[in-house]
Amino acid sequence: MRLTIVCSCLLIVLTTGPATASAAVQFTNVFVGGAEGASGTAYYRIPSLVVAPNDDLIAFAEARRTQPDVGSGYPIDVACKRSTDGGATWHSYTVLAHDNSYSYTEVRPVVDASTGTLYALYTQWPKAVGSTYVPPGLGNNSSVGFYRSSTDYGQTWNAAVNINAQVKEPTWAQVDFMSGGGGIQLRWQSAPARNGRMIFSAAMIEGEADIFRDIAIYSDDHGITWHHSDIAPDSADEAQIVELTSGDLLMDARQNSGTYRKRWISQDGGATWGAMYTGDIPVTGVNASLIRYSAKRDGDDRDRILFSAPLGDPVGSGSDRYNLGVWTSYDEGKTFINPVQIDSSYAGYSAMQKLPGGTIGVLYEKPVFTKIQLAKFTLADLESQPSSSHLTHYDGFGNNIDRNRGGIGWSGSWTGTGAATNADSARLGGTGLTFAGSPFPTESGRMDLTPSHNTAERQLATPINLNTNSTAYVSLLISQALETGSLSGKPLDIQLRDASEVSRAAFGVNGSEQFYIDMLGNNVHTTSALNGTATYLMVLKIVSQDAGQSGNFDQIFLKTFQSGVDTIPNTDAGLNWTLVGSTNANSSDILDRIALTGGSAATWTFDEVRIGDTFGAVASNLEAPEPASVVLLLCAAVALLLFGLRRR
């Protein structure tokens, strides 16, 4: 007992530092053409992945005799393999569906957490007829939906069950389960009867038209019966569904043409779908993957939805199936930011899952459809920047794929005319723009505001609500070291705005080269003069109170630290702030964006933008307000006390 408690205390100390990325992504072959024994095939496509209730991983794929899709004249099997060690090794190659007269495709696994049953749904086709040419109807000459289930985590499978009449209308030519990921089980529905619903997306074709439309397939009674939703507006292809923390469902689909994917929202658990809208990142036409990684509703530090797809060739172009990437959404699927490259070669369809222990696995196609591979990595690989739970937003302009969409916690990209600089020496803290004694490492890159490109704005995924009893901190590094002319009359305005683009709090440098803060109606205070050759850390502190209670008021504070002159403390206890708003002024505004504007003749540089709820998170890089040494001493005291009690 004594040893266990001491180790736990030490673990608390070790995890208070900044997050660090793992050494490398781990790659494992799962299905390999010609290497799966007598039941195997030469080609494998259309991966899907599911985590069983006992933490085993089950991977599925189409086992093909030739490369082409359905209609080649050769049968296609449904195959699966299992891993009991988190994806390090794979075994038990099993054929779930085989018949020389048919092809079986598009496996959709889904787990019923309440019963522990694993379902694998798939589609049957006449082997010599392409999927877009089958006639309407429910017979074997058209598409037919089946499932097999397992109650022992994929070790054995029950007999196939035909659910075609439940999920397909007689006038439809097909319902194709269009795999690329697993289904989900709903948890956050406002209507309690919908919680526990197993649901996944599918595609259908009405009559003999060759136009895919998206629907959802779901079961509310533990797989006894299955239903289909209304048809989503507009045409689209392979899709994935994720449940938002609001209880709404987001369906993201492969576009039939164009650069951006198609999306829909359902507010009734997937029974109906709202108007189609497009995504915000360029992606080639491909089956991608969409999963929830974390949620504040579950006690996690922040909401995260992950999206995997090819970054394109060249990287970031979204053109062609190369260079697998993963994006993160911190605003419940509205936008996806911080693309991270996982693979540097061909990468086709992908299926992603959060694995046991919090790692992430992406199962994806390798060329030329002869291998399906698992890439395994950690959240730190996606968030190599500081990721303290007290840090709501961060950007150090270090994302090599897209400098304007890097960082954590934001909604969308930086907009405006300012230019992100890519050179390693560009960071504030690098050569030329040094911030001596900076308490946190800076990433390569920065943002420059020049006379002709002098604006930058970004939206917060977690707004600052001035109608709550809370404290928010905003910090960034600024410099005019690149300015070659006179500083006179070249201000820098940093504004916190609401959704109407109205500035509710501002700070920066005024036309007289003095630092200033402004809040609630031109209540301006100025501080010391700017040294034009120095780099500064500017920290804004907003103390807000509930506007509905009498006697409450909001306050705003500013502190600047000059490189090579000032020391940045670990906390703001006793710090000499400049204060604005120490009257009865109070606001109920919600600040959801930060905007910077340089003077019309100025050259400004900024970097390391941070927003959080502690001074340490934005200025001294502390994970928690308490120094680690205090926690260590406390743990040591507890350990000694327990040791003493044991000796008695």
Secondary structure, DSSP 8 states (H G I E B T S, - for coil): -HHHHHHHHHHHHHTTS-----S--EEEEEEETT-S-TT--SEEEEEEEEE-TTS-EEEEEEEESSSS-TTSSS-EEEEEEEESSTTSS-EEEEEEE--TTEEEEEEEEEEETTTTEEEEEEEEEETTS-TTS--SSSSTTS-EEEEEEESSTTSS----EE-HHHH--TTEEEEE---SS--EE----SSGGGTT-EEEEEEEEETT----EEEEEEESSTTSS-EE----SS---SEEEEE-TTS-EEEEE--SSSSS-EEEEESSTTSS----EE-SS---S---EEEEEE-GGGT-SS-EEEEEEE-TTTTTS--SSBSEEEEEESSTTS--EEEEE--SSB--SEEEEE-GGG-EEEEEEETTTTEEEEEEE-HHHH--S---TTEEEEE-S--SS-GGG-SBSEEEEEESS-EEE--GGGSTTSTTS--TT-SS---S-EEEEBTTB-EEEEEEEEEEETTSSEEEEEEEEEE-TT--S--TT--EEEEEE-TT--EEEEEEE-TTSEEEEEETTTEEEEEEE--TTSEEEEEEEEEE--TTSTT---EEEEEEEETTT----SS-TT---EEE--SS-----EEEEEEEEE-TT--EEEEEEEEESSHIIIII--SSSS-HHHHHHHHHHHHHHHHHHHH-
